[in-house]
Amino acid sequence: MDSRVVKYLLLAAILVLVIRYFDILAGIVGNLWSIAAPLLIGCVMAYVLNIVMQFLEKHYFPNSTKKIVQKSKRPVCIVLSLVLIGVVFVLVFDLVIPELAEAIRMIGTSIPMLIDNGTAWAIEHEDQFPDVANWLESLELDWEKIGNNVITYLKSGISGVLNSTVTIVTNVISSVVNFVIGLIFGIYILANKEKLAVQIKRLTHAYIKPKWIAVCKQVLTTANETFSSFIVGQVTEAVILGSLCTIGMLIFRFPYAPTVGAFIGVTALIPIVGAYLGAAVGFLLILTQNPLQAVLFIIFIIVLQQLEGNLIYPKVVGSSIGLPGMWVLAAVTIGGGLLGVPGMLLGVPLAATVYKLLAQDVRRKQPC
């Protein structure tokens, strides 16, 4: 009882100190987070690359016993993993970014023409829509004046723009540096993962009780199975959805089929809502060519999304992580509200891990 009282008093004292000096502690934690960010990025990269690397190692001369093959297996598979993922991202961005920029430019130049055409059409049919025609006649848009006002506003805020530019450039450089350091750290982890596993095992057995080691092992094993299954399933589902979208657009003769299909495939990595983001970009691109086809494209995407949500996703991703659809939606909503897009990506596997651990604990306590 004395030891318990001492523990509770210590916990209460620590809680009081945390509340009293919360701002200072938050600043310290923020600094530590910014310092450790490249290493955390490296751990995430190593985990994702390890999935690809394990697949490549299984198919890298699996029956060979030559020493040169065994020694070269790890470095060659690491390089191939990096090249494979890099090529995929380069191809996707090369397909999507130029077309998207051109579509935005075309929409910006065609908005005045669309408004003028709409005004002329409404005036011609003023007997059917008198109120709309009167409103459009009274609406006088001087595009030259609007352009001059925009230029004046930009000139007046040039100092703010310069400051923002400096801030953006600084953030970009910092992100690039963190990415490079994280990538190097991740490669070191992959190259020495067996040695690191042995060291971690020795440390845990030296300082942690066997009971807690068993609990941590169960949690980490479940989390690893769930996250790896989620990543593989999500990528497979994105490839299937992007391919179906491209094939369907080619069949119905929609423009920008490869570009839109690739972009929808990438955004489909975000559970549930990702395909709709890709559909918005596709609608924007097709709108510059044919407004009617843009509307038909939305109908096509709705049908495809229903097929994906009711057939592909439950079979490919849902069954692999063992999480019911209701909790997938809840995880995406809560994760997106807390952390944005990263929260959407992490919410589903985290929820699936908790779901599996709770199910295991319930079965253990209620075996019948």
Sine and cosine of phi, psi and omega as CSV:
sin_phi,cos_phi,sin_psi,cos_psi,sin_omega,cos_omega
0.00,0.00,-0.61,0.79,0.01,-1.00
-0.90,0.44,-0.67,0.74,0.00,-1.00
-0.91,0.41,-0.62,0.79,0.05,-1.00
-0.90,0.43,-0.67,0.74,0.02,-1.00
-0.88,0.47,-0.67,0.74,0.01,-1.00
-0.89,0.46,-0.67,0.74,0.01,-1.00
-0.88,0.47,-0.71,0.70,0.00,-1.00
-0.90,0.43,-0.63,0.78,0.04,-1.00
-0.90,0.43,-0.66,0.75,0.04,-1.00
-0.89,0.45,-0.69,0.73,0.03,-1.00
-0.89,0.46,-0.65,0.76,0.03,-1.00
-0.90,0.43,-0.67,0.75,0.01,-1.00
-0.90,0.44,-0.67,0.74,0.03,-1.00
-0.89,0.45,-0.66,0.75,0.02,-1.00
-0.89,0.45,-0.66,0.75,0.03,-1.00
-0.90,0.44,-0.68,0.74,0.01,-1.00
-0.90,0.43,-0.64,0.77,0.02,-1.00
-0.89,0.45,-0.70,0.72,0.01,-1.00
-0.91,0.41,-0.66,0.75,-0.06,-1.00
-0.92,0.39,-0.64,0.77,-0.06,-1.00
-0.91,-0.42,0.66,0.76,-0.08,-1.00
-0.89,0.45,-0.68,0.74,-0.03,-1.00
-0.88,0.47,-0.68,0.74,0.00,-1.00
-0.91,0.41,-0.69,0.72,0.00,-1.00
-0.91,0.43,-0.63,0.78,0.02,-1.00
-0.89,0.45,-0.64,0.77,0.05,-1.00
-0.90,0.43,-0.66,0.75,0.02,-1.00
-0.90,0.44,-0.70,0.71,0.01,-1.00
-0.89,0.46,-0.65,0.76,0.03,-1.00
-0.89,0.47,-0.67,0.75,0.03,-1.00
-0.91,0.42,-0.68,0.73,0.03,-1.00
-0.89,0.46,-0.62,0.78,0.01,-1.00
-0.90,0.44,-0.70,0.72,0.00,-1.00
-0.91,0.41,-0.57,0.82,0.02,-1.00
-0.94,0.34,-0.67,0.75,-0.06,-1.00
-1.00,0.08,-0.07,1.00,-0.07,-1.00
-0.82,0.57,-0.72,0.69,0.01,-1.00
-0.87,0.49,-0.60,0.80,0.00,-1.00
-0.94,0.35,-0.62,0.79,0.05,-1.00
-0.92,0.40,-0.65,0.76,0.07,-1.00
-0.87,0.49,-0.65,0.76,0.03,-1.00
-0.89,0.46,-0.64,0.77,0.04,-1.00
-0.90,0.44,-0.66,0.75,0.02,-1.00
-0.91,0.42,-0.70,0.71,0.03,-1.00
-0.87,0.49,-0.69,0.73,-0.01,-1.00
-0.89,0.46,-0.62,0.78,-0.01,-1.00
-0.91,0.41,-0.70,0.71,-0.01,-1.00
-0.93,0.36,-0.71,0.71,0.01,-1.00
-0.90,0.43,-0.52,0.86,-0.02,-1.00
-0.89,0.45,-0.54,0.84,0.03,-1.00
-0.90,0.44,-0.70,0.71,0.03,-1.00
-0.94,0.35,-0.65,0.76,-0.05,-1.00
-0.90,0.43,-0.65,0.76,0.02,-1.00
-0.88,0.47,-0.64,0.77,0.03,-1.00
-0.90,0.44,-0.68,0.73,-0.01,-1.00
-0.93,0.38,-0.62,0.78,-0.01,-1.00
-0.90,0.43,-0.54,0.84,0.03,-1.00
-0.92,0.39,-0.44,0.90,-0.05,-1.00
-0.95,-0.32,0.16,0.99,0.01,-1.00
-1.00,-0.05,1.00,-0.04,-0.03,-1.00
0.68,0.74,0.90,0.44,-0.13,-0.99
-0.90,0.43,-0.44,0.90,-0.06,-1.00
-0.99,-0.15,0.05,1.00,-0.04,-1.00
-0.99,0.11,0.64,-0.77,0.04,-1.00
-0.92,-0.40,0.16,0.99,0.00,-1.00
-0.94,0.35,0.61,-0.79,-0.04,-1.00
-0.90,0.43,-0.61,0.79,-0.03,-1.00
-0.91,0.42,-0.55,0.84,0.04,-1.00
-0.94,0.34,-0.69,0.73,-0.01,-1.00
-0.91,0.41,-0.63,0.78,-0.01,-1.00
-0.96,0.29,-0.54,0.84,-0.05,-1.00
-1.00,0.04,-0.16,0.99,-0.09,-1.00
-0.86,0.52,-0.79,0.62,-0.08,-1.00
-0.90,0.44,-0.82,0.57,-0.02,-1.00
-0.88,0.47,-0.63,0.77,0.00,-1.00
-0.91,0.42,-0.67,0.74,-0.02,-1.00
-0.94,0.35,-0.55,0.83,0.08,-1.00
-0.90,0.44,-0.73,0.68,0.00,-1.00
-0.89,0.46,-0.69,0.72,0.01,-1.00
-0.89,0.45,-0.60,0.80,0.04,-1.00
-0.89,0.45,-0.72,0.70,0.02,-1.00
-0.89,0.46,-0.69,0.72,-0.02,-1.00
-0.90,0.43,-0.69,0.73,-0.04,-1.00
-0.88,0.47,-0.75,0.66,0.00,-1.00
-0.92,0.40,-0.65,0.76,0.02,-1.00
-0.89,0.46,-0.67,0.75,0.01,-1.00
-0.89,0.45,-0.65,0.76,0.01,-1.00
-0.88,0.48,-0.73,0.68,-0.01,-1.00
-0.91,0.41,-0.65,0.76,0.00,-1.00
-0.90,0.45,-0.69,0.72,0.00,-1.00
-0.89,0.46,-0.68,0.73,-0.02,-1.00
-0.91,0.42,-0.74,0.67,-0.02,-1.00
-0.92,0.40,-0.57,0.82,0.02,-1.00
-0.92,0.39,-0.52,0.86,0.04,-1.00
-0.97,0.22,-0.64,0.77,-0.22,-0.97
-1.00,-0.03,-0.77,0.63,-0.19,-0.98
-0.87,0.50,-0.76,0.65,0.00,-1.00
-0.87,0.49,-0.67,0.74,-0.01,-1.00
-0.92,0.40,-0.63,0.78,0.01,-1.00
-0.91,0.41,-0.68,0.74,0.03,-1.00
-0.89,0.46,-0.66,0.75,0.03,-1.00
-0.91,0.42,-0.62,0.78,0.02,-1.00
-0.90,0.43,-0.67,0.74,0.02,-1.00
-0.90,0.44,-0.65,0.76,0.03,-1.00
-0.89,0.46,-0.69,0.72,-0.02,-1.00
-0.91,0.41,-0.63,0.78,0.02,-1.00
-0.91,0.40,-0.65,0.76,0.02,-1.00
-0.88,0.47,-0.59,0.81,0.00,-1.00
-0.99,0.15,-0.38,0.93,-0.07,-1.00
-1.00,-0.09,-0.17,0.99,-0.01,-1.00
-0.87,0.49,-0.74,0.67,0.04,-1.00
-0.85,0.53,-0.65,0.76,0.00,-1.00
-0.90,0.43,-0.66,0.75,0.01,-1.00
-0.89,0.45,-0.65,0.76,0.01,-1.00
-0.92,0.39,-0.67,0.74,0.02,-1.00
-0.90,0.44,-0.67,0.74,0.03,-1.00
-0.90,0.43,-0.64,0.77,0.03,-1.00
-0.91,0.41,-0.62,0.78,0.03,-1.00
-0.90,0.43,-0.70,0.71,0.01,-1.00
-0.90,0.44,-0.63,0.78,0.00,-1.00
-0.91,0.41,-0.67,0.74,-0.02,-1.00
-0.92,0.39,-0.59,0.81,0.03,-1.00
-0.92,0.38,-0.62,0.78,0.04,-1.00
-0.90,0.44,-0.50,0.87,-0.02,-1.00
-0.94,-0.35,0.61,0.79,-0.06,-1.00
-0.93,0.37,-0.36,0.93,0.06,-1.00
-0.94,0.35,-0.43,0.90,0.03,-1.00
-1.00,0.01,-0.55,0.84,-0.01,-1.00
-0.77,-0.64,0.95,0.31,-0.08,-1.00
-0.91,0.42,-0.64,0.77,-0.04,-1.00
-0.91,0.42,-0.67,0.74,0.00,-1.00
-0.92,0.40,-0.67,0.75,0.00,-1.00
-0.89,0.46,-0.69,0.72,0.01,-1.00
-0.89,0.46,-0.65,0.76,-0.01,-1.00
-0.91,0.41,-0.67,0.74,-0.01,-1.00
-0.92,0.38,-0.58,0.82,0.04,-1.00
-0.91,0.41,-0.58,0.82,0.00,-1.00
-0.98,0.21,-0.28,0.96,-0.02,-1.00
-1.00,0.06,0.93,-0.36,-0.01,-1.00
-0.92,-0.38,0.91,-0.40,-0.01,-1.00
-0.95,-0.30,0.92,-0.38,0.06,-1.00
-1.00,-0.09,0.99,-0.14,-0.09,-1.00
-0.91,0.40,-0.52,0.85,0.04,-1.00
-0.91,0.41,-0.67,0.74,0.03,-1.00
-0.91,0.41,-0.66,0.75,0.02,-1.00
-0.88,0.48,-0.68,0.74,0.02,-1.00
-0.89,0.45,-0.66,0.75,0.03,-1.00
-0.90,0.44,-0.63,0.78,0.03,-1.00
-0.89,0.45,-0.65,0.76,0.03,-1.00
-0.90,0.44,-0.68,0.74,0.01,-1.00
-0.90,0.44,-0.67,0.74,0.03,-1.00
-0.88,0.48,-0.66,0.75,0.00,-1.00
-0.90,0.43,-0.65,0.76,0.00,-1.00
-0.92,0.40,-0.64,0.77,0.02,-1.00
-0.90,0.43,-0.65,0.76,-0.02,-1.00
-0.92,0.40,-0.48,0.88,-0.02,-1.00
-0.97,-0.24,0.44,0.90,-0.08,-1.00
-0.91,0.41,-0.57,0.82,0.01,-1.00
-0.91,0.41,-0.66,0.75,0.05,-1.00
-0.90,0.43,-0.60,0.80,0.03,-1.00
-0.91,0.42,-0.66,0.75,0.01,-1.00
-0.90,0.44,-0.69,0.72,0.04,-1.00
-0.88,0.48,-0.68,0.74,0.02,-1.00
-0.90,0.44,-0.62,0.78,0.01,-1.00
-0.89,0.45,-0.70,0.72,0.03,-1.00
-0.87,0.49,-0.69,0.72,0.01,-1.00
-0.89,0.46,-0.69,0.72,-0.01,-1.00
-0.89,0.45,-0.71,0.71,-0.01,-1.00
-0.88,0.47,-0.68,0.74,0.03,-1.00
-0.88,0.48,-0.70,0.71,0.01,-1.00
-0.90,0.43,-0.63,0.77,0.02,-1.00
-0.90,0.44,-0.71,0.70,0.01,-1.00
-0.88,0.48,-0.69,0.73,0.02,-1.00
-0.88,0.48,-0.67,0.75,0.01,-1.00
-0.91,0.43,-0.66,0.75,0.02,-1.00
-0.89,0.45,-0.68,0.73,0.01,-1.00
-0.89,0.46,-0.71,0.71,0.03,-1.00
-0.88,0.48,-0.63,0.77,0.01,-1.00
-0.90,0.44,-0.71,0.71,-0.03,-1.00
-0.91,0.42,-0.72,0.70,0.02,-1.00
-0.89,0.47,-0.67,0.74,0.02,-1.00
-0.89,0.45,-0.64,0.77,0.02,-1.00
-0.90,0.44,-0.70,0.71,0.03,-1.00
-0.89,0.46,-0.68,0.73,0.01,-1.00
-0.90,0.43,-0.65,0.76,0.03,-1.00
-0.89,0.45,-0.63,0.78,0.03,-1.00
-0.91,0.43,-0.64,0.77,0.07,-1.00
-0.88,0.48,-0.65,0.76,0.01,-1.00
-0.89,0.46,-0.71,0.70,-0.01,-1.00
-0.91,0.42,-0.63,0.78,-0.04,-1.00
-0.94,0.35,-0.43,0.90,-0.08,-1.00
-0.81,-0.59,0.52,0.86,-0.13,-0.99
-0.92,0.39,-0.58,0.82,0.02,-1.00
-0.92,0.40,-0.67,0.75,0.02,-1.00
-0.91,0.42,-0.66,0.75,0.05,-1.00
-0.89,0.45,-0.62,0.78,0.01,-1.00
-0.89,0.46,-0.66,0.75,0.03,-1.00
-0.90,0.43,-0.68,0.73,0.00,-1.00
-0.90,0.44,-0.68,0.73,0.02,-1.00
-0.90,0.44,-0.63,0.78,0.02,-1.00
-0.89,0.45,-0.67,0.74,0.03,-1.00
-0.90,0.43,-0.68,0.73,0.00,-1.00
-0.89,0.45,-0.70,0.71,-0.02,-1.00
-0.90,0.43,-0.65,0.76,0.02,-1.00
-0.95,0.32,-0.37,0.93,0.01,-1.00
-0.99,0.14,-0.52,0.85,-0.15,-0.99
-0.85,-0.52,-0.13,0.99,-0.06,-1.00
-0.85,-0.53,0.62,-0.78,0.00,-1.00
-0.92,0.38,0.52,-0.85,-0.02,-1.00
-0.83,0.56,-0.57,0.82,0.00,-1.00
-0.88,0.47,-0.70,0.72,-0.01,-1.00
-0.96,0.28,-0.48,0.88,0.08,-1.00
-0.89,0.45,-0.67,0.75,0.01,-1.00
-0.90,0.44,-0.65,0.76,0.01,-1.00
-0.91,0.42,-0.73,0.68,0.01,-1.00
-0.89,0.46,-0.63,0.77,0.01,-1.00
-0.89,0.45,-0.67,0.75,0.02,-1.00
-0.90,0.45,-0.70,0.71,-0.01,-1.00
-0.90,0.44,-0.74,0.68,-0.05,-1.00
-0.93,0.38,-0.61,0.79,0.03,-1.00
-0.90,0.44,-0.70,0.71,0.04,-1.00
-0.89,0.45,-0.68,0.73,0.00,-1.00
-0.90,0.43,-0.66,0.75,0.00,-1.00
-0.89,0.45,-0.71,0.71,0.02,-1.00
-0.88,0.48,-0.67,0.74,-0.04,-1.00
-0.93,0.37,-0.74,0.68,-0.05,-1.00
-0.92,0.40,-0.69,0.73,0.01,-1.00
-0.91,0.41,-0.65,0.76,0.05,-1.00
-0.91,0.42,-0.62,0.78,0.01,-1.00
-0.91,0.42,-0.70,0.71,-0.02,-1.00
-0.90,0.44,-0.74,0.67,0.00,-1.00
-0.89,0.45,-0.71,0.70,-0.01,-1.00
-0.91,0.42,-0.65,0.76,-0.01,-1.00
-0.92,0.39,-0.66,0.75,0.04,-1.00
-0.91,0.40,-0.67,0.74,0.03,-1.00
-0.88,0.47,-0.69,0.72,0.01,-1.00
-0.91,0.42,-0.61,0.79,0.02,-1.00
-0.92,0.40,-0.65,0.76,0.03,-1.00
-0.90,0.44,-0.69,0.72,0.00,-1.00
-0.89,0.45,-0.72,0.69,-0.04,-1.00
-0.91,0.41,-0.69,0.72,0.03,-1.00
-0.89,0.45,-0.63,0.78,0.02,-1.00
-0.92,0.38,-0.70,0.72,0.02,-1.00
-0.89,0.46,-0.64,0.77,0.01,-1.00
-0.90,0.43,-0.70,0.72,0.01,-1.00
-0.89,0.45,-0.72,0.70,-0.01,-1.00
-0.89,0.45,-0.70,0.71,0.01,-1.00
-0.89,0.46,-0.66,0.75,0.01,-1.00
-0.91,0.40,-0.59,0.80,0.06,-1.00
-0.92,0.39,-0.63,0.78,0.02,-1.00
-0.90,0.44,-0.70,0.71,-0.02,-1.00
-1.00,0.06,0.08,1.00,0.08,-1.00
0.87,0.49,0.64,0.77,0.13,-0.99
-0.98,0.19,0.59,-0.81,0.07,-1.00
-0.95,0.30,0.29,-0.96,0.05,-1.00
0.86,0.51,0.57,0.82,-0.06,-1.00
-0.87,0.50,-0.79,0.62,0.00,-1.00
-0.89,0.45,-0.64,0.77,-0.03,-1.00
-0.90,0.43,-0.78,0.63,-0.04,-1.00
-0.92,0.40,-0.65,0.76,0.02,-1.00
-0.88,0.47,-0.66,0.75,0.03,-1.00
-0.91,0.41,-0.68,0.74,-0.02,-1.00
-0.92,0.39,-0.66,0.75,0.03,-1.00
-0.91,0.41,-0.60,0.80,0.06,-1.00
-0.88,0.47,-0.64,0.77,0.01,-1.00
-0.94,0.34,-0.74,0.67,-0.02,-1.00
-0.93,0.37,-0.36,0.93,0.04,-1.00
-0.93,0.38,-0.19,0.98,0.11,-0.99
-0.90,0.44,-0.41,0.91,0.11,-0.99
-0.99,0.13,0.87,-0.49,-0.10,-0.99
-0.86,0.51,0.64,-0.77,0.16,-0.99
0.93,0.38,-0.86,0.50,-0.14,-0.99
-1.00,0.02,-0.23,0.97,-0.11,-0.99
-0.89,0.46,-0.67,0.75,-0.03,-1.00
-0.89,0.45,-0.54,0.84,0.01,-1.00
-0.93,0.35,-0.57,0.82,0.08,-1.00
-0.90,0.44,-0.68,0.73,0.06,-1.00
-0.90,0.44,-0.59,0.81,0.03,-1.00
-0.90,0.43,-0.59,0.81,0.03,-1.00
-0.89,0.45,-0.67,0.74,0.03,-1.00
-0.92,0.40,-0.66,0.75,0.04,-1.00
-0.88,0.48,-0.66,0.75,0.05,-1.00
-0.88,0.48,-0.66,0.75,0.01,-1.00
-0.89,0.46,-0.68,0.74,-0.01,-1.00
-0.92,0.39,-0.74,0.67,-0.06,-1.00
-0.93,0.37,-0.49,0.87,0.00,-1.00
-0.86,0.51,-0.53,0.85,0.00,-1.00
-0.94,0.34,-0.34,0.94,-0.02,-1.00
-0.99,-0.17,-0.72,0.70,-0.09,-1.00
-0.40,-0.92,0.96,-0.28,-0.01,-1.00
-0.85,0.52,-0.61,0.79,0.00,-1.00
-0.90,0.43,-0.68,0.73,0.04,-1.00
-0.90,0.43,-0.51,0.86,0.05,-1.00
-0.90,0.44,-0.66,0.75,0.04,-1.00
-0.91,0.41,-0.69,0.72,0.03,-1.00
-0.90,0.44,-0.54,0.84,0.04,-1.00
-0.90,0.43,-0.65,0.76,0.03,-1.00
-0.88,0.47,-0.67,0.74,0.04,-1.00
-0.88,0.47,-0.69,0.73,0.03,-1.00
-0.87,0.49,-0.68,0.74,-0.02,-1.00
-0.92,0.39,-0.61,0.79,0.02,-1.00
-0.88,0.47,-0.70,0.72,0.04,-1.00
-0.90,0.45,-0.70,0.71,0.00,-1.00
-0.90,0.44,-0.62,0.79,0.01,-1.00
-0.92,0.40,-0.60,0.80,0.07,-1.00
-0.90,0.44,-0.66,0.75,0.06,-1.00
-0.89,0.46,-0.68,0.74,-0.01,-1.00
-0.92,0.39,-0.69,0.72,-0.06,-1.00
-0.95,0.32,-0.53,0.85,-0.08,-1.00
-0.99,-0.15,-0.29,0.96,-0.07,-1.00
-0.82,-0.57,-0.82,0.57,-0.12,-0.99
-0.95,0.30,-0.81,0.59,-0.09,-1.00
-0.88,0.47,-0.74,0.68,0.02,-1.00
-0.88,0.48,-0.59,0.81,-0.04,-1.00
-0.97,0.23,-0.66,0.75,-0.13,-0.99
-1.00,0.07,-0.75,0.66,-0.09,-1.00
-0.98,-0.18,-0.75,0.67,-0.08,-1.00
-0.85,0.53,-0.71,0.71,-0.01,-1.00
-0.94,0.33,-0.49,0.87,-0.04,-1.00
-0.95,0.30,-0.52,0.85,0.00,-1.00
-0.97,-0.23,-0.21,0.98,0.07,-1.00
0.93,0.36,0.54,0.84,-0.01,-1.00
-0.91,-0.42,0.82,-0.57,0.02,-1.00
-0.87,0.50,0.43,-0.90,-0.07,-1.00
-0.86,0.50,-0.57,0.82,0.00,-1.00
-0.87,0.49,-0.68,0.74,-0.02,-1.00
-0.97,0.23,-0.44,0.90,0.12,-0.99
-0.88,0.47,-0.73,0.68,0.03,-1.00
-0.89,0.46,-0.67,0.74,0.02,-1.00
-0.89,0.45,-0.67,0.74,-0.01,-1.00
-0.90,0.43,-0.66,0.75,0.02,-1.00
-0.91,0.42,-0.67,0.74,-0.02,-1.00
-0.90,0.43,-0.76,0.65,-0.04,-1.00
-0.93,0.36,-0.70,0.72,0.01,-1.00
-0.89,0.46,-0.66,0.75,0.04,-1.00
-0.91,0.41,-0.61,0.80,0.03,-1.00
-0.92,0.39,-0.53,0.85,-0.04,-1.00
-1.00,0.08,-0.70,0.71,-0.14,-0.99
-0.79,-0.61,0.16,0.99,0.01,-1.00
0.96,0.30,-0.62,-0.78,-0.04,-1.00
-0.88,0.48,-0.69,0.72,0.07,-1.00
-0.85,0.52,-0.58,0.81,0.04,-1.00
-0.91,0.41,-0.59,0.81,0.07,-1.00
-0.90,0.43,-0.63,0.77,-0.01,-1.00
-0.94,0.33,-0.63,0.78,-0.06,-1.00
-1.00,0.06,-0.39,0.92,-0.11,-0.99
-0.88,0.47,-0.68,0.73,-0.06,-1.00
-0.92,0.40,-0.80,0.60,0.01,-1.00
-0.90,0.43,-0.55,0.84,0.07,-1.00
-0.90,0.43,-0.72,0.70,0.03,-1.00
-0.89,0.46,-0.63,0.78,0.02,-1.00
-0.91,0.42,-0.61,0.79,0.04,-1.00
-0.90,0.44,-0.74,0.67,0.03,-1.00
-0.88,0.48,-0.65,0.76,0.00,-1.00
-0.88,0.47,-0.70,0.72,0.00,-1.00
-0.93,0.38,-0.66,0.75,0.00,-1.00
-0.90,0.43,-0.66,0.75,0.05,-1.00
-0.90,0.44,-0.66,0.76,0.02,-1.00
-0.89,0.45,-0.66,0.75,0.04,-1.00
-0.90,0.44,-0.66,0.75,-0.01,-1.00
-0.92,0.39,-0.63,0.78,0.02,-1.00
-0.91,0.41,-0.68,0.73,0.03,-1.00
-0.90,0.43,-0.55,0.84,0.02,-1.00
-0.94,0.35,-0.64,0.77,-0.03,-1.00
-0.99,0.15,-0.43,0.90,-0.01,-1.00
-0.78,-0.62,0.96,0.26,-0.08,-1.00
-0.90,0.44,-0.39,0.92,0.00,-1.00
-0.99,0.17,0.00,0.00,0.00,0.00
